[in-house]
Amino acid sequence: MDITGNTVFIPGATSGIGLALAVALHERGNTVVVGGRRTELLERIAAEHPGIGTVRIDTADPESIRSAAAEVLAAHPDLNVLIAMAGIMRAEDWHTPAGFLDSAEATVTTNVLGPIRLIAAFVEHLQTRPDATIVTVSSGLAFAPLKVTPSYNASKAAIHMLSESIRLQLADTSVKVVELEPPSVATDLMPGQRESSFAMPLDEFVAEVMQLIESQPDAKEVQVERVKFLRYGEARGDYDRVVEVLNASDPHGKDAA
């Protein structure tokens, strides 16, 4: 993926990593459109970041995805990058159904079906562009489990394998598939995560991601240094230690990666 000259749609970018990436990409000369459910946040982004477009989208709602995709493509027929950013992360207790079932269903809907439906809405268009990219967003927890977030871990593992698989299928097209693998980043994804001493500062994360995209335009996975402890535990042969360290960091998951 080139660092500039793109037209980029980032659903789920009204805060956190998504918004920070949107701003950074816009500053590098890309045309950027962000999507989200809350119109007041979209209006604030439009006011605070002139030039960044906005569209309302609920990635848990198939009809909202179809409608937003039509709106984005009508306004930006040169769109060539989709960053499927939207996601939720919740603590769960799997001892009883009441402790996890609703959360698990919501997590799979948002974190797995959401990206699948987004890709379905844009993949034919992206194949018409001479150089296009789908960016999926997994997590270090796709490779090592945090005890308190089973469904989130599983959803991100699914995104990793989905990315690997569709990259193979789309190899005969102009569409690249790039997987962004964040560690714990200081955002509001979970309660207390923004204040966690374990979480990577958001500005540092985005700066390193942008540097990696610029220096490795053909990379299949974008991995900041801090995620590699989780990403390569099994390959290094210290997976059990990685899991132990990860789950000893905080009993409520606030210091998780």
C-alpha positions, 0 to 999 in steps of 0.5 A: 500500500502506498502511503499517499495518493489514495482515496480511503474509507475507514468505517469505525473511525470516529475515535481511537486508532481509526480516527488517528489513522484517518488524520495521519493518512489525510495529512499525508495527502490521501482523500479520507472518509470516516464512518461511524454510528454517531452523527454527533461524532461525525459532525465534530470530526468534520468540524475539527478536521476539514477535508475529511469526509464523513458517512454514517454507518453501523457495521453491525447492520447489513443494510447500513453497510450497503447504504453507506457503501453506495453513498461513498462510491457515488461520491468517491468513484476513485476509492481504492483503500478500505480499512475495516476498522470497527470492532468491540472488545468485552470482558466475559465469564464463560461459567454461565451463559449469562456471562458471555452469550450476548457479548459473544454474539455481538462481538462476532457480529461486529468483529467478524461479520462486519468486515466480511460484509464491508468487503462484500460491499466494496470488493467488486469496485476495488477490483476495477482500480489499478492499485487497491488495498483491503486493510483488515484489523486483527490484534496481538490477541489473535495469536495469544489469548487474554483470559477475560476476552474469549470472543474478542480473541477468537474474532481476531484469530478469525480475521487473521485467517480470513486475511490470509485466505482472501489474500490468496484468492485475490492474488489474481486481481489488483487488490492487496490484502494487508493485516494490521495487528495492533498490540494494546493501544491507549484507547477506550476499547475497554474500560481503563485501557486508555490509562493502562501502563501496558498500553502503547501510546496512541500517537506512538502506535500510529507514527510507527504504523505510518512509518512501516507502511511507507518503508514496507509498501508490499508488507502483508502484515503491519506489526509494530515492535510491541506486538511481536511478543504476542505474534511470534510466541509460538514460532519462538517456542515460548508460547506458554510463557507469552500466555502466562505473562499476558494473563498475569498483567491484570486480572481485569484485562486492563493491561492486556495487549 
